Amino acid sequence: MKLFLQILLVVSSIMLIIAVLLHKGRGGGLSSLFGGGTQSSLAGSSVAEKNLDRITLFIGAIWMISVVGLGLLLKV
């Protein structure tokens, strides 16, 4: 069980990094300080963005479950 959770943690960590990097920038941040924040979003989020949000939340939940599970196993 411990090995399974460790593998799940590594795989979900990599997938979570990729999912976060696939998101579109939403303004603000450092880019707006240097004049890069002049673009505006046209019609809000598309279906692909909403699906990417859902996938990211799902992967994040898997990551959190594997972290808590490993913590409980290593505590015992």
PDB file of N, CA, C and O in Angstrom:
ATOM      1  N   MET A   1       0.826  -1.194   0.000  1.00  0.00           N
ATOM      2  CA  MET A   1       0.000   0.000   0.000  1.00  0.00           C
ATOM      3  C   MET A   1       0.870   1.257   0.000  1.00  0.00           C
ATOM      4  O   MET A   1       0.567   2.240  -0.676  1.00  0.00           O
ATOM      5  N   LYS A   2       1.956   1.204   0.773  1.00  0.00           N
ATOM      6  CA  LYS A   2       2.850   2.356   0.847  1.00  0.00           C
ATOM      7  C   LYS A   2       3.491   2.636  -0.516  1.00  0.00           C
ATOM      8  O   LYS A   2       3.587   3.790  -0.934  1.00  0.00           O
ATOM      9  N   LEU A   3       3.923   1.589  -1.199  1.00  0.00           N
ATOM     10  CA  LEU A   3       4.536   1.759  -2.516  1.00  0.00           C
ATOM     11  C   LEU A   3       3.531   2.321  -3.518  1.00  0.00           C
ATOM     12  O   LEU A   3       3.867   3.190  -4.322  1.00  0.00           O
ATOM     13  N   PHE A   4       2.303   1.825  -3.465  1.00  0.00           N
ATOM     14  CA  PHE A   4       1.256   2.319  -4.361  1.00  0.00           C
ATOM     15  C   PHE A   4       1.004   3.808  -4.152  1.00  0.00           C
ATOM     16  O   PHE A   4       0.878   4.562  -5.118  1.00  0.00           O
ATOM     17  N   LEU A   5       0.929   4.233  -2.891  1.00  0.00           N
ATOM     18  CA  LEU A   5       0.685   5.643  -2.597  1.00  0.00           C
ATOM     19  C   LEU A   5       1.872   6.520  -3.000  1.00  0.00           C
ATOM     20  O   LEU A   5       1.684   7.661  -3.422  1.00  0.00           O
ATOM     21  N   GLN A   6       3.084   5.996  -2.871  1.00  0.00           N
ATOM     22  CA  GLN A   6       4.257   6.758  -3.298  1.00  0.00           C
ATOM     23  C   GLN A   6       4.271   6.952  -4.810  1.00  0.00           C
ATOM     24  O   GLN A   6       4.562   8.043  -5.301  1.00  0.00           O
ATOM     25  N   ILE A   7       3.957   5.894  -5.539  1.00  0.00           N
ATOM     26  CA  ILE A   7       3.898   5.999  -7.006  1.00  0.00           C
ATOM     27  C   ILE A   7       2.772   6.937  -7.417  1.00  0.00           C
ATOM     28  O   ILE A   7       2.942   7.753  -8.323  1.00  0.00           O
ATOM     29  N   LEU A   8       1.620   6.826  -6.756  1.00  0.00           N
ATOM     30  CA  LEU A   8       0.489   7.708  -7.044  1.00  0.00           C
ATOM     31  C   LEU A   8       0.839   9.166  -6.768  1.00  0.00           C
ATOM     32  O   LEU A   8       0.422  10.058  -7.507  1.00  0.00           O
ATOM     33  N   LEU A   9       1.600   9.407  -5.712  1.00  0.00           N
ATOM     34  CA  LEU A   9       2.008  10.767  -5.372  1.00  0.00           C
ATOM     35  C   LEU A   9       2.931  11.354  -6.429  1.00  0.00           C
ATOM     36  O   LEU A   9       2.767  12.510  -6.818  1.00  0.00           O
ATOM     37  N   VAL A  10       3.890  10.579  -6.893  1.00  0.00           N
ATOM     38  CA  VAL A  10       4.825  11.070  -7.918  1.00  0.00           C
ATOM     39  C   VAL A  10       4.096  11.337  -9.222  1.00  0.00           C
ATOM     40  O   VAL A  10       4.293  12.382  -9.842  1.00  0.00           O
ATOM     41  N   VAL A  11       3.254  10.399  -9.644  1.00  0.00           N
ATOM     42  CA  VAL A  11       2.533  10.564 -10.910  1.00  0.00           C
ATOM     43  C   VAL A  11       1.561  11.741 -10.837  1.00  0.00           C
ATOM     44  O   VAL A  11       1.475  12.532 -11.776  1.00  0.00           O
ATOM     45  N   SER A  12       0.832  11.858  -9.730  1.00  0.00           N
ATOM     46  CA  SER A  12      -0.120  12.964  -9.615  1.00  0.00           C
ATOM     47  C   SER A  12       0.602  14.297  -9.485  1.00  0.00           C
ATOM     48  O   SER A  12       0.073  15.314  -9.932  1.00  0.00           O
ATOM     49  N   SER A  13       1.785  14.329  -8.893  1.00  0.00           N
ATOM     50  CA  SER A  13       2.549  15.573  -8.806  1.00  0.00           C
ATOM     51  C   SER A  13       2.962  16.054 -10.190  1.00  0.00           C
ATOM     52  O   SER A  13       2.836  17.236 -10.508  1.00  0.00           O
ATOM     53  N   ILE A  14       3.453  15.139 -11.005  1.00  0.00           N
ATOM     54  CA  ILE A  14       3.864  15.507 -12.367  1.00  0.00           C
ATOM     55  C   ILE A  14       2.659  15.958 -13.184  1.00  0.00           C
ATOM     56  O   ILE A  14       2.737  16.948 -13.910  1.00  0.00           O
ATOM     57  N   MET A  15       1.545  15.236 -13.069  1.00  0.00           N
ATOM     58  CA  MET A  15       0.345  15.608 -13.812  1.00  0.00           C
ATOM     59  C   MET A  15      -0.209  16.949 -13.350  1.00  0.00           C
ATOM     60  O   MET A  15      -0.723  17.717 -14.163  1.00  0.00           O
ATOM     61  N   LEU A  16      -0.111  17.241 -12.058  1.00  0.00           N
ATOM     62  CA  LEU A  16      -0.595  18.510 -11.526  1.00  0.00           C
ATOM     63  C   LEU A  16       0.257  19.674 -12.018  1.00  0.00           C
ATOM     64  O   LEU A  16      -0.274  20.741 -12.324  1.00  0.00           O
ATOM     65  N   ILE A  17       1.558  19.483 -12.096  1.00  0.00           N
ATOM     66  CA  ILE A  17       2.439  20.516 -12.630  1.00  0.00           C
ATOM     67  C   ILE A  17       2.088  20.808 -14.080  1.00  0.00           C
ATOM     68  O   ILE A  17       2.004  21.969 -14.482  1.00  0.00           O
ATOM     69  N   ILE A  18       1.885  19.759 -14.864  1.00  0.00           N
ATOM     70  CA  ILE A  18       1.545  19.935 -16.280  1.00  0.00           C
ATOM     71  C   ILE A  18       0.198  20.625 -16.429  1.00  0.00           C
ATOM     72  O   ILE A  18       0.049  21.516 -17.265  1.00  0.00           O
ATOM     73  N   ALA A  19      -0.784  20.224 -15.627  1.00  0.00           N
ATOM     74  CA  ALA A  19      -2.120  20.821 -15.720  1.00  0.00           C
ATOM     75  C   ALA A  19      -2.097  22.300 -15.357  1.00  0.00           C
ATOM     76  O   ALA A  19      -2.769  23.103 -16.004  1.00  0.00           O
ATOM     77  N   VAL A  20      -1.335  22.669 -14.335  1.00  0.00           N
ATOM     78  CA  VAL A  20      -1.261  24.077 -13.948  1.00  0.00           C
ATOM     79  C   VAL A  20      -0.557  24.894 -15.029  1.00  0.00           C
ATOM     80  O   VAL A  20      -0.958  26.021 -15.320  1.00  0.00           O
ATOM     81  N   LEU A  21       0.487  24.326 -15.622  1.00  0.00           N
ATOM     82  CA  LEU A  21       1.196  25.060 -16.668  1.00  0.00           C
ATOM     83  C   LEU A  21       0.373  25.202 -17.941  1.00  0.00           C
ATOM     84  O   LEU A  21       0.635  26.107 -18.733  1.00  0.00           O
ATOM     85  N   LEU A  22      -0.610  24.341 -18.162  1.00  0.00           N
ATOM     86  CA  LEU A  22      -1.458  24.446 -19.345  1.00  0.00           C
ATOM     87  C   LEU A  22      -2.500  25.561 -19.234  1.00  0.00           C
ATOM     88  O   LEU A  22      -3.076  25.971 -20.242  1.00  0.00           O
ATOM     89  N   HIS A  23      -2.743  26.049 -18.024  1.00  0.00           N
ATOM     90  CA  HIS A  23      -3.748  27.097 -17.845  1.00  0.00           C
ATOM     91  C   HIS A  23      -3.317  28.394 -18.521  1.00  0.00           C
ATOM     92  O   HIS A  23      -2.131  28.697 -18.647  1.00  0.00           O
ATOM     93  N   LYS A  24      -4.305  29.129 -18.941  1.00  0.00           N
ATOM     94  CA  LYS A  24      -4.083  30.416 -19.581  1.00  0.00           C
ATOM     95  C   LYS A  24      -3.869  31.469 -18.500  1.00  0.00           C
ATOM     96  O   LYS A  24      -4.504  31.417 -17.446  1.00  0.00           O
ATOM     97  N   GLY A  25      -2.993  32.407 -18.752  1.00  0.00           N
ATOM     98  CA  GLY A  25      -2.764  33.483 -17.798  1.00  0.00           C
ATOM     99  C   GLY A  25      -4.002  34.363 -17.668  1.00  0.00           C
ATOM    100  O   GLY A  25      -4.689  34.619 -18.657  1.00  0.00           O
ATOM    101  N   ARG A  26      -4.284  34.821 -16.468  1.00  0.00           N
ATOM    102  CA  ARG A  26      -5.500  35.600 -16.242  1.00  0.00           C
ATOM    103  C   ARG A  26      -5.200  37.040 -15.856  1.00  0.00           C
ATOM    104  O   ARG A  26      -5.953  37.629 -15.081  1.00  0.00           O
ATOM    105  N   GLY A  27      -4.143  37.614 -16.361  1.00  0.00           N
ATOM    106  CA  GLY A  27      -3.849  39.009 -16.063  1.00  0.00           C
ATOM    107  C   GLY A  27      -3.266  39.185 -14.679  1.00  0.00           C
ATOM    108  O   GLY A  27      -3.122  38.227 -13.921  1.00  0.00           O
ATOM    109  N   GLY A  28      -2.939  40.402 -14.367  1.00  0.00           N
ATOM    110  CA  GLY A  28      -2.340  40.677 -13.069  1.00  0.00           C
ATOM    111  C   GLY A  28      -0.942  40.115 -13.018  1.00  0.00           C
ATOM    112  O   GLY A  28      -0.344  39.843 -14.059  1.00  0.00           O
ATOM    113  N   GLY A  29      -0.424  39.942 -11.854  1.00  0.00           N
ATOM    114  CA  GLY A  29       0.888  39.343 -11.683  1.00  0.00           C
ATOM    115  C   GLY A  29       2.005  40.245 -12.166  1.00  0.00           C
ATOM    116  O   GLY A  29       1.810  41.449 -12.333  1.00  0.00           O
ATOM    117  N   LEU A  30       3.161  39.673 -12.387  1.00  0.00           N
ATOM    118  CA  LEU A  30       4.325  40.446 -12.765  1.00  0.00           C
ATOM    119  C   LEU A  30       4.251  40.991 -14.183  1.00  0.00           C
ATOM    120  O   LEU A  30       4.842  42.029 -14.479  1.00  0.00           O
ATOM    121  N   SER A  31       3.533  40.304 -15.060  1.00  0.00           N
ATOM    122  CA  SER A  31       3.475  40.765 -16.446  1.00  0.00           C
ATOM    123  C   SER A  31       2.764  42.106 -16.565  1.00  0.00           C
ATOM    124  O   SER A  31       3.105  42.902 -17.441  1.00  0.00           O
ATOM    125  N   SER A  32       1.784  42.376 -15.705  1.00  0.00           N
ATOM    126  CA  SER A  32       1.082  43.658 -15.784  1.00  0.00           C
ATOM    127  C   SER A  32       1.932  44.806 -15.251  1.00  0.00           C
ATOM    128  O   SER A  32       1.685  45.963 -15.593  1.00  0.00           O
ATOM    129  N   LEU A  33       2.919  44.510 -14.429  1.00  0.00           N
ATOM    130  CA  LEU A  33       3.801  45.554 -13.936  1.00  0.00           C
ATOM    131  C   LEU A  33       4.654  46.151 -15.043  1.00  0.00           C
ATOM    132  O   LEU A  33       5.013  47.327 -14.990  1.00  0.00           O
ATOM    133  N   PHE A  34       4.974  45.351 -16.036  1.00  0.00           N
ATOM    134  CA  PHE A  34       5.850  45.791 -17.105  1.00  0.00           C
ATOM    135  C   PHE A  34       5.106  46.064 -18.404  1.00  0.00           C
ATOM    136  O   PHE A  34       5.725  46.068 -19.468  1.00  0.00           O
ATOM    137  N   GLY A  35       3.801  46.291 -18.350  1.00  0.00           N
ATOM    138  CA  GLY A  35       3.047  46.655 -19.534  1.00  0.00           C
ATOM    139  C   GLY A  35       2.450  45.487 -20.286  1.00  0.00           C
ATOM    140  O   GLY A  35       1.899  45.691 -21.368  1.00  0.00           O
ATOM    141  N   GLY A  36       2.530  44.296 -19.777  1.00  0.00           N
ATOM    142  CA  GLY A  36       1.992  43.135 -20.475  1.00  0.00           C
ATOM    143  C   GLY A  36       0.534  42.878 -20.169  1.00  0.00           C
ATOM    144  O   GLY A  36      -0.053  41.960 -20.743  1.00  0.00           O
ATOM    145  N   GLY A  37      -0.071  43.648 -19.292  1.00  0.00           N
ATOM    146  CA  GLY A  37      -1.443  43.399 -18.881  1.00  0.00           C
ATOM    147  C   GLY A  37      -2.466  44.200 -19.648  1.00  0.00           C
ATOM    148  O   GLY A  37      -3.548  44.461 -19.122  1.00  0.00           O
ATOM    149  N   THR A  38      -2.168  44.606 -20.886  1.00  0.00           N
ATOM    150  CA  THR A  38      -3.098  45.426 -21.647  1.00  0.00           C
ATOM    151  C   THR A  38      -4.122  44.606 -22.408  1.00  0.00           C
ATOM    152  O   THR A  38      -5.093  45.167 -22.918  1.00  0.00           O
ATOM    153  N   GLN A  39      -3.937  43.301 -22.502  1.00  0.00           N
ATOM    154  CA  GLN A  39      -4.887  42.463 -23.230  1.00  0.00           C
ATOM    155  C   GLN A  39      -6.088  42.178 -22.344  1.00  0.00           C
ATOM    156  O   GLN A  39      -5.957  42.075 -21.124  1.00  0.00           O
ATOM    157  N   SER A  40      -7.258  42.050 -22.957  1.00  0.00           N
ATOM    158  CA  SER A  40      -8.453  41.707 -22.194  1.00  0.00           C
ATOM    159  C   SER A  40      -9.031  40.410 -22.726  1.00  0.00           C
ATOM    160  O   SER A  40      -8.905  40.107 -23.913  1.00  0.00           O
ATOM    161  N   SER A  41      -9.661  39.649 -21.853  1.00  0.00           N
ATOM    162  CA  SER A  41     -10.294  38.410 -22.299  1.00  0.00           C
ATOM    163  C   SER A  41     -11.602  38.759 -22.994  1.00  0.00           C
ATOM    164  O   SER A  41     -12.323  39.654 -22.550  1.00  0.00           O
ATOM    165  N   LEU A  42     -11.909  38.069 -24.065  1.00  0.00           N
ATOM    166  CA  LEU A  42     -13.059  38.442 -24.890  1.00  0.00           C
ATOM    167  C   LEU A  42     -14.375  37.940 -24.329  1.00  0.00           C
ATOM    168  O   LEU A  42     -15.241  38.745 -23.987  1.00  0.00           O
ATOM    169  N   ALA A  43     -14.548  36.638 -24.228  1.00  0.00           N
ATOM    170  CA  ALA A  43     -15.858  36.111 -23.858  1.00  0.00           C
ATOM    171  C   ALA A  43     -15.805  35.232 -22.608  1.00  0.00           C
ATOM    172  O   ALA A  43     -16.710  34.424 -22.402  1.00  0.00           O
ATOM    173  N   GLY A  44     -14.801  35.360 -21.789  1.00  0.00           N
ATOM    174  CA  GLY A  44     -14.707  34.503 -20.613  1.00  0.00           C
ATOM    175  C   GLY A  44     -14.025  33.196 -20.943  1.00  0.00           C
ATOM    176  O   GLY A  44     -13.292  33.098 -21.927  1.00  0.00           O
ATOM    177  N   SER A  45     -14.264  32.199 -20.126  1.00  0.00           N
ATOM    178  CA  SER A  45     -13.586  30.927 -20.354  1.00  0.00           C
ATOM    179  C   SER A  45     -14.329  30.052 -21.339  1.00  0.00           C
ATOM    180  O   SER A  45     -15.558  30.050 -21.407  1.00  0.00           O
ATOM    181  N   SER A  46     -13.562  29.324 -22.082  1.00  0.00           N
ATOM    182  CA  SER A  46     -14.139  28.411 -23.060  1.00  0.00           C
ATOM    183  C   SER A  46     -14.416  27.068 -22.386  1.00  0.00           C
ATOM    184  O   SER A  46     -14.121  26.873 -21.207  1.00  0.00           O
ATOM    185  N   VAL A  47     -14.979  26.168 -23.146  1.00  0.00           N
ATOM    186  CA  VAL A  47     -15.276  24.824 -22.636  1.00  0.00           C
ATOM    187  C   VAL A  47     -13.981  24.100 -22.291  1.00  0.00           C
ATOM    188  O   VAL A  47     -13.920  23.354 -21.314  1.00  0.00           O
ATOM    189  N   ALA A  48     -12.949  24.323 -23.093  1.00  0.00           N
ATOM    190  CA  ALA A  48     -11.671  23.668 -22.824  1.00  0.00           C
ATOM    191  C   ALA A  48     -11.074  24.148 -21.503  1.00  0.00           C
ATOM    192  O   ALA A  48     -10.515  23.350 -20.750  1.00  0.00           O
ATOM    193  N   GLU A  49     -11.188  25.447 -21.216  1.00  0.00           N
ATOM    194  CA  GLU A  49     -10.679  25.977 -19.949  1.00  0.00           C
ATOM    195  C   GLU A  49     -11.449  25.416 -18.757  1.00  0.00           C
ATOM    196  O   GLU A  49     -10.862  25.097 -17.723  1.00  0.00           O
ATOM    197  N   LYS A  50     -12.761  25.298 -18.910  1.00  0.00           N
ATOM    198  CA  LYS A  50     -13.570  24.749 -17.816  1.00  0.00           C
ATOM    199  C   LYS A  50     -13.222  23.287 -17.564  1.00  0.00           C
ATOM    200  O   LYS A  50     -13.137  22.851 -16.416  1.00  0.00           O
ATOM    201  N   ASN A  51     -13.020  22.531 -18.641  1.00  0.00           N
ATOM    202  CA  ASN A  51     -12.629  21.127 -18.489  1.00  0.00           C
ATOM    203  C   ASN A  51     -11.245  21.008 -17.868  1.00  0.00           C
ATOM    204  O   ASN A  51     -11.006  20.122 -17.047  1.00  0.00           O
ATOM    205  N   LEU A  52     -10.332  21.896 -18.254  1.00  0.00           N
ATOM    206  CA  LEU A  52      -8.997  21.886 -17.680  1.00  0.00           C
ATOM    207  C   LEU A  52      -9.047  22.230 -16.193  1.00  0.00           C
ATOM    208  O   LEU A  52      -8.281  21.676 -15.405  1.00  0.00           O
ATOM    209  N   ASP A  53      -9.944  23.138 -15.803  1.00  0.00           N
ATOM    210  CA  ASP A  53     -10.129  23.451 -14.385  1.00  0.00           C
ATOM    211  C   ASP A  53     -10.607  22.229 -13.614  1.00  0.00           C
ATOM    212  O   ASP A  53     -10.108  21.937 -12.528  1.00  0.00           O
ATOM    213  N   ARG A  54     -11.575  21.519 -14.179  1.00  0.00           N
ATOM    214  CA  ARG A  54     -12.096  20.319 -13.514  1.00  0.00           C
ATOM    215  C   ARG A  54     -11.029  19.242 -13.382  1.00  0.00           C
ATOM    216  O   ARG A  54     -10.911  18.601 -12.337  1.00  0.00           O
ATOM    217  N   ILE A  55     -10.254  19.044 -14.442  1.00  0.00           N
ATOM    218  CA  ILE A  55      -9.192  18.035 -14.422  1.00  0.00           C
ATOM    219  C   ILE A  55      -8.140  18.398 -13.383  1.00  0.00           C
ATOM    220  O   ILE A  55      -7.647  17.534 -12.658  1.00  0.00           O
ATOM    221  N   THR A  56      -7.798  19.691 -13.316  1.00  0.00           N
ATOM    222  CA  THR A  56      -6.804  20.133 -12.337  1.00  0.00           C
ATOM    223  C   THR A  56      -7.298  19.915 -10.911  1.00  0.00           C
ATOM    224  O   THR A  56      -6.532  19.479 -10.052  1.00  0.00           O
ATOM    225  N   LEU A  57      -8.562  20.211 -10.652  1.00  0.00           N
ATOM    226  CA  LEU A  57      -9.121  19.970  -9.320  1.00  0.00           C
ATOM    227  C   LEU A  57      -9.138  18.490  -8.977  1.00  0.00           C
ATOM    228  O   LEU A  57      -8.856  18.115  -7.839  1.00  0.00           O
ATOM    229  N   PHE A  58      -9.466  17.646  -9.947  1.00  0.00           N
ATOM    230  CA  PHE A  58      -9.490  16.194  -9.732  1.00  0.00           C
ATOM    231  C   PHE A  58      -8.091  15.669  -9.412  1.00  0.00           C
ATOM    232  O   PHE A  58      -7.918  14.881  -8.482  1.00  0.00           O
ATOM    233  N   ILE A  59      -7.102  16.104 -10.178  1.00  0.00           N
ATOM    234  CA  ILE A  59      -5.725  15.665  -9.936  1.00  0.00           C
ATOM    235  C   ILE A  59      -5.240  16.189  -8.581  1.00  0.00           C
ATOM    236  O   ILE A  59      -4.529  15.492  -7.858  1.00  0.00           O
ATOM    237  N   GLY A  60      -5.630  17.421  -8.243  1.00  0.00           N
ATOM    238  CA  GLY A  60      -5.260  17.972  -6.944  1.00  0.00           C
ATOM    239  C   GLY A  60      -5.862  17.178  -5.798  1.00  0.00           C
ATOM    240  O   GLY A  60      -5.216  16.986  -4.767  1.00  0.00           O
ATOM    241  N   ALA A  61      -7.089  16.717  -5.968  1.00  0.00           N
ATOM    242  CA  ALA A  61      -7.730  15.901  -4.938  1.00  0.00           C
ATOM    243  C   ALA A  61      -7.012  14.562  -4.785  1.00  0.00           C
ATOM    244  O   ALA A  61      -6.809  14.091  -3.666  1.00  0.00           O
ATOM    245  N   ILE A  62      -6.630  13.953  -5.896  1.00  0.00           N
ATOM    246  CA  ILE A  62      -5.879  12.696  -5.841  1.00  0.00           C
ATOM    247  C   ILE A  62      -4.540  12.912  -5.145  1.00  0.00           C
ATOM    248  O   ILE A  62      -4.112  12.086  -4.339  1.00  0.00           O
ATOM    249  N   TRP A  63      -3.881  14.025  -5.458  1.00  0.00           N
ATOM    250  CA  TRP A  63      -2.602  14.349  -4.836  1.00  0.00           C
ATOM    251  C   TRP A  63      -2.759  14.500  -3.324  1.00  0.00           C
ATOM    252  O   TRP A  63      -1.957  13.975  -2.552  1.00  0.00           O
ATOM    253  N   MET A  64      -3.803  15.221  -2.912  1.00  0.00           N
ATOM    254  CA  MET A  64      -4.015  15.442  -1.481  1.00  0.00           C
ATOM    255  C   MET A  64      -4.348  14.137  -0.751  1.00  0.00           C
ATOM    256  O   MET A  64      -3.875  13.912   0.363  1.00  0.00           O
ATOM    257  N   ILE A  65      -5.151  13.288  -1.367  1.00  0.00           N
ATOM    258  CA  ILE A  65      -5.493  12.004  -0.758  1.00  0.00           C
ATOM    259  C   ILE A  65      -4.242  11.136  -0.594  1.00  0.00           C
ATOM    260  O   ILE A  65      -4.073  10.469   0.427  1.00  0.00           O
ATOM    261  N   SER A  66      -3.371  11.150  -1.599  1.00  0.00           N
ATOM    262  CA  SER A  66      -2.160  10.335  -1.492  1.00  0.00           C
ATOM    263  C   SER A  66      -1.202  10.901  -0.435  1.00  0.00           C
ATOM    264  O   SER A  66      -0.516  10.133   0.240  1.00  0.00           O
ATOM    265  N   VAL A  67      -1.143  12.233  -0.280  1.00  0.00           N
ATOM    266  CA  VAL A  67      -0.298  12.826   0.751  1.00  0.00           C
ATOM    267  C   VAL A  67      -0.820  12.463   2.148  1.00  0.00           C
ATOM    268  O   VAL A  67      -0.043  12.076   3.020  1.00  0.00           O
ATOM    269  N   VAL A  68      -2.117  12.585   2.355  1.00  0.00           N
ATOM    270  CA  VAL A  68      -2.701  12.266   3.656  1.00  0.00           C
ATOM    271  C   VAL A  68      -2.561  10.767   3.941  1.00  0.00           C
ATOM    272  O   VAL A  68      -2.252  10.377   5.068  1.00  0.00           O
ATOM    273  N   GLY A  69      -2.782   9.938   2.941  1.00  0.00           N
ATOM    274  CA  GLY A  69      -2.631   8.490   3.127  1.00  0.00           C
ATOM    275  C   GLY A  69      -1.219   8.104   3.484  1.00  0.00           C
ATOM    276  O   GLY A  69      -1.007   7.281   4.374  1.00  0.00           O
ATOM    277  N   LEU A  70      -0.230   8.695   2.793  1.00  0.00           N
ATOM    278  CA  LEU A  70       1.160   8.407   3.117  1.00  0.00           C
ATOM    279  C   LEU A  70       1.514   8.914   4.513  1.00  0.00           C
ATOM    280  O   LEU A  70       2.250   8.260   5.253  1.00  0.00           O
ATOM    281  N   GLY A  71       0.990  10.067   4.859  1.00  0.00           N
ATOM    282  CA  GLY A  71       1.251  10.593   6.202  1.00  0.00           C
ATOM    283  C   GLY A  71       0.712   9.686   7.280  1.00  0.00           C
ATOM    284  O   GLY A  71       1.364   9.463   8.300  1.00  0.00           O
ATOM    285  N   LEU A  72      -0.476   9.165   7.057  1.00  0.00           N
ATOM    286  CA  LEU A  72      -1.061   8.255   8.050  1.00  0.00           C
ATOM    287  C   LEU A  72      -0.312   6.936   8.124  1.00  0.00           C
ATOM    288  O   LEU A  72      -0.136   6.383   9.209  1.00  0.00           O
ATOM    289  N   LEU A  73       0.135   6.420   6.967  1.00  0.00           N
ATOM    290  CA  LEU A  73       0.880   5.160   6.960  1.00  0.00           C
ATOM    291  C   LEU A  73       2.250   5.318   7.617  1.00  0.00           C
ATOM    292  O   LEU A  73       2.702   4.423   8.332  1.00  0.00           O
ATOM    293  N   LEU A  74       2.903   6.438   7.381  1.00  0.00           N
ATOM    294  CA  LEU A  74       4.236   6.625   7.945  1.00  0.00           C
ATOM    295  C   LEU A  74       4.177   6.957   9.431  1.00  0.00           C
ATOM    296  O   LEU A  74       5.157   6.751  10.147  1.00  0.00           O
ATOM    297  N   LYS A  75       3.052   7.462   9.899  1.00  0.00           N
ATOM    298  CA  LYS A  75       2.898   7.793  11.317  1.00  0.00           C
ATOM    299  C   LYS A  75       2.814   6.523  12.152  1.00  0.00           C
ATOM    300  O   LYS A  75       3.275   6.486  13.292  1.00  0.00           O
ATOM    301  N   VAL A  76       2.224   5.490  11.578  1.00  0.00           N
ATOM    302  CA  VAL A  76       2.019   4.235  12.332  1.00  0.00           C
ATOM    303  C   VAL A  76       3.286   3.427  12.403  1.00  0.00           C
ATOM    304  O   VAL A  76       3.298   2.348  12.995  1.00  0.00           O
TER     305      VAL A  76
END
